[in-house]
């Protein structure tokens, strides 16, 4: 008995079709992984930049609350926030107004040794002025029987 293999069809994929499908899938998964990795890196960068901004605002507010007039020059320091050490560098510049200073602050993670945030603020020299406060005279009560309208 002779069987003709040309008359019936086998169902399924050829080896070439399977390899092409796997190649397409590998490329798609690689692109997905790369996109996910970029998302994670961007999220971490935004988190670090936000924390650096908080550190910078704390440093600037501390300077302004103390009210000490700063001389021109550079200062640096460290702050602890969210279990991380942050470094900052402050540059104080004179302005055209002798009673105003420009403060430029850079903040970054100490572990990275780079600055990821730059803040600019201004500080005015406190002027002490004497104000004359008038004394309030006591009102004399009206004689009895008079009506007071408020």
C-alpha positions as CSV (number, residue, x, y, z in Angstrom):
1,X,0.0,0.0,0.0
2,X,1.3,3.4,-1.0
3,X,0.6,6.5,1.1
4,X,0.7,9.8,-0.7
5,X,2.1,12.5,1.6
6,X,1.2,15.3,-0.7
7,X,-2.5,14.9,-0.3
8,X,-3.0,15.6,3.4
9,X,-1.8,18.6,5.4
10,X,-0.2,18.7,8.8
11,X,-1.3,21.5,11.1
12,X,1.3,23.5,13.0
13,X,4.1,26.0,12.6
14,X,7.4,25.4,10.9
15,X,10.7,25.9,12.7
16,X,11.3,29.1,10.8
17,X,8.0,30.6,11.9
18,X,8.6,29.8,15.5
19,X,12.1,31.3,15.4
20,X,10.7,34.5,13.8
21,X,8.0,34.7,16.5
22,X,10.6,34.3,19.3
23,X,12.8,37.0,17.8
24,X,9.9,39.5,17.6
25,X,8.9,38.6,21.2
26,X,12.5,39.0,22.4
27,X,12.8,42.5,20.8
28,X,9.5,43.6,22.3
29,X,10.4,42.3,25.8
30,X,13.8,44.1,25.5
31,X,12.1,47.4,24.7
32,X,9.7,46.9,27.6
33,X,12.5,46.2,30.1
34,X,14.5,49.2,28.8
35,X,11.4,51.5,29.3
36,X,10.7,50.1,32.7
37,X,14.4,50.7,33.7
38,X,14.2,54.3,32.5
39,X,11.0,54.8,34.5
40,X,12.6,53.5,37.7
41,X,15.7,55.7,37.2
42,X,13.6,58.8,36.5
43,X,11.5,58.1,39.6
44,X,14.6,57.9,41.7
45,X,16.0,61.1,40.2
46,X,12.8,63.0,40.9
47,X,12.7,61.7,44.5
48,X,16.3,62.8,45.0
49,X,15.7,66.2,43.5
50,X,12.6,66.7,45.7
51,X,14.6,65.8,48.9
52,X,17.5,68.1,47.7
53,X,14.9,70.9,47.3
54,X,13.7,70.3,50.9
55,X,17.3,70.4,52.2
56,X,17.9,73.6,50.2
57,X,14.8,75.3,51.5
58,X,15.8,74.3,55.1
59,X,19.3,75.8,54.7
60,X,17.9,79.1,53.1
61,X,15.2,79.4,55.8
62,X,17.7,78.7,58.6
63,X,19.9,81.5,57.3
64,X,17.0,83.9,56.9
65,X,15.5,83.1,60.4
66,X,18.9,83.7,62.1
67,X,19.0,87.1,60.4
68,X,22.8,87.3,60.4
69,X,24.1,89.5,57.6
70,X,26.3,87.3,55.5
71,X,29.6,88.4,54.0
72,X,30.5,87.6,50.4
73,X,32.1,84.2,49.9
74,X,31.6,80.4,50.0
75,X,30.3,78.2,52.8
76,X,29.5,74.6,52.8
77,X,27.9,72.0,55.1
78,X,26.0,68.8,55.5
79,X,22.4,68.1,56.4
80,X,20.7,64.8,57.3
81,X,17.3,64.1,55.8
82,X,15.5,60.8,55.3
83,X,18.4,58.8,56.6
84,X,20.7,60.2,53.9
85,X,23.5,62.8,54.2
86,X,23.2,65.7,51.8
87,X,25.9,68.2,51.1
88,X,25.4,71.8,50.3
89,X,27.5,74.7,49.1
90,X,26.5,78.3,49.5
91,X,27.9,81.2,47.5
92,X,27.0,84.7,48.7
93,X,27.2,87.6,46.2
94,X,26.9,91.3,46.6
95,X,24.3,93.1,44.5
96,X,24.0,96.6,43.2
97,X,22.0,97.4,46.3
98,X,24.3,97.4,49.3
99,X,21.5,96.1,51.6
100,X,20.8,93.0,49.5
101,X,22.7,89.8,49.0
102,X,22.2,87.0,46.4
103,X,22.5,83.5,47.8
104,X,23.2,80.7,45.4
105,X,22.9,77.3,47.0
106,X,23.8,73.9,45.5
107,X,22.6,70.6,47.1
108,X,23.5,67.0,46.4
109,X,23.9,63.6,47.9
110,X,27.1,63.2,49.7
111,X,27.5,59.7,48.4
112,X,27.4,60.9,44.8
113,X,29.7,64.0,45.4
114,X,27.7,66.0,42.8
115,X,25.1,68.7,43.1
116,X,21.7,68.0,41.6
117,X,19.9,71.2,42.7
118,X,20.6,74.9,42.3
119,X,18.6,77.4,44.3
120,X,18.9,81.2,44.2
121,X,17.5,83.4,47.0
122,X,17.9,87.0,48.2
123,X,18.5,88.3,51.7
124,X,18.0,91.9,52.8
125,X,19.9,93.6,55.6
126,X,17.6,94.1,58.5
127,X,17.1,97.8,59.4
128,X,16.1,98.7,62.9
129,X,13.7,101.6,62.8
130,X,12.2,103.4,65.7
131,X,8.4,103.8,65.5
132,X,6.5,106.2,67.5
133,X,3.4,104.5,68.9
134,X,0.8,107.0,70.1
135,X,-0.6,106.3,73.6
136,X,-4.3,105.5,73.8
137,X,-6.2,107.8,76.1
138,X,-8.7,106.3,78.4
139,X,-12.2,107.2,77.6
140,X,-14.2,108.7,80.4
141,X,-17.4,107.0,81.1
142,X,-20.5,109.0,80.1
143,X,-22.7,110.4,82.9
144,X,-25.5,108.1,83.9
145,X,-28.6,108.2,81.9
146,X,-26.9,108.8,78.6
147,X,-27.2,106.3,75.8
148,X,-24.2,104.9,74.1
149,X,-24.6,103.7,70.5
150,X,-21.9,101.5,69.1
